[in-house]
Amino acid sequence: MEMPFINECAVESCSYNVGSACHALAITIGDPPHAHCDTFFVTSFKGGDPAATGQVGACKMTDCRHNSRLECQAGSIAVGRAREGADCLTYSPR
């Protein structure tokens, strides 16, 4: 099983975001009922691996059509601004 890449992150305030790209090695999506990026983190410096493109390591959104046994099966995902942080914009309920 391959982890999907994060093809875009529009949440510039996240510490893992540099130039609309996620550099966390892997993120976790969800704390139902919300498809929130649980890895979203704001601090005064940038983190992650600058040479890496972030991937989805786990997804807790069991009602998403891309979820199979808590793993994301989408080809890639996009993350965008939410009220209090970042959301998986690829989330699609069954």
HUJO-V962028 format. One record per pair of residues at least 12 apart in sequence whose C-alpha atoms are under 10 Angstrom apart, sorted by sequence separation. I is the first residue (numbers start at 1). J is the second residue. If there is no record, write none. Layout:
I&J  I&J
This chain:
8&20  9&21  10&22  27&39  28&40  58&70  59&71  60&72  77&89  78&90  79&91  7&20  8&21  9&22  26&39  27&40  57&70  58&71  59&72  77&90  78&91  7&21  8&22  9&23  57&71  58&72  59&73  76&90  77&91  6&21  7&22  24&39  56&71  57&72  6&22  24&40  56&72  74&90  5&22  6&23  55&72  56&73  74&91  6&24  22&40  56&74  37&56  72&91  5&25  6&26  38&58  56&76  5&26  6&27  38&59  55&76  56&77  4&26  5&27  26&48  37&59  38&60  55&77  3&26  16&39  17&40  23&46  24&47  25&48  36&59  15&39  16&40  17&41  23&47  24&48  25&49  35&59  36&60  66&90  67&91  14&39  15&40  16&41  17&42  22&47  23&48  24&49  25&50  35&60  36&61  65&90  66&91  67&92  14&40  15&41  16&42  22&48  23&49  24&50  25&51  26&52  34&60  35&61  64&90  65&91  66&92  67&93  13&40  14&41  15&42  16&43  22&49  23&50  25&52  26&53  27&54  28&55  29&56  32&59  33&60  34&61  64&91  65&92  66&93  67&94  13&41  14&42  15&43  18&46  22&50  23&51  24&52  25&53  26&54  27&55  28&56  29&57  30&58  31&59  32&60  33&61  63&91  64&92  65&93  66&94  11&40  13&42  14&43  15&44  16&45  17&46  18&47  21&50  23&52  24&53  25&54  26&55  27&56  28&57  29&58  30&59  31&60  32&61  33&62  35&64  59&88  63&92  64&93  65&94  12&42  13&43  14&44  15&45  16&46  17&47  18&48  22&52  23&53  24&54  25&55  26&56  27&57  28&58  29&59  30&60  31&61  32&62  33&63  61&91  63&93  64&94  13&44  14&45  15&46  16&47  17&48  21&52  22&53  23&54  24&55  25&56  26&57  27&58  28&59  29&60  30&61  32&63  61&92  62&93  63&94  14&46  15&47  16&48  18&50  21&53  22&54  23&55  24&56  25&57  26&58  27&59  28&60  29&61  30&62  59&91  61&93  62&94  13&46  14&47  15&48  16&49  17&50  21&54  22&55  28&61  16&50  17&54  16&54  40&79  29&70  28&70  29&71  37&79  28&71  29&72  36&79  37&80  42&85  28&72  35&79  36&80  41&85  8&53  9&54  36&81  37&82  40&85  41&86  7&53  8&54  36&82  40&86  6&53  7&54  35&82  38&85  39&86  40&87  5&53  6&54  7&55  36&84  37&85  38&86  5&54  6&55  36&85  37&86  38&87  4&54  5&55  6&56  29&79  36&86  37&87  38&88  3&54  4&55  5&56  35&86  36&87  37&88  3&55  4&56  5&57  35&87  36&88  37&89  2&55  3&56  4&57  34&87  35&88  36&89  2&56  3&57  34&88  35&89  2&57  3&58  35&90  36&91  22&78  35&91  21&78  22&79  29&86  30&87  34&91  35&92  21&79  29&87  30&88  20&79  29&88  20&80  28&88  30&91  29&91  4&71  3&71  4&72  7&75  8&76  9&77  10&78  11&79  12&80  13&81  2&71  3&72  4&73  5&74  6&75  7&76  8&77  9&78  10&79  11&80  12&81  1&71  2&72  3&73  4&74  5&75  6&76  7&77  8&78  9&79  10&80  11&81  1&72  2&73  3&74  4&75  5&76  6&77  7&78  8&79  9&80  10&81  11&82  14&85  1&73  3&75  4&76  5&77  6&78  7&79  8&80  9&81  13&85  14&86  2&75  3&76  4&77  5&78  6&79  13&86  11&85  12&86  11&86  10&86  11&87  9&86  10&87  9&87  9&88  9&89  8&89  6&88
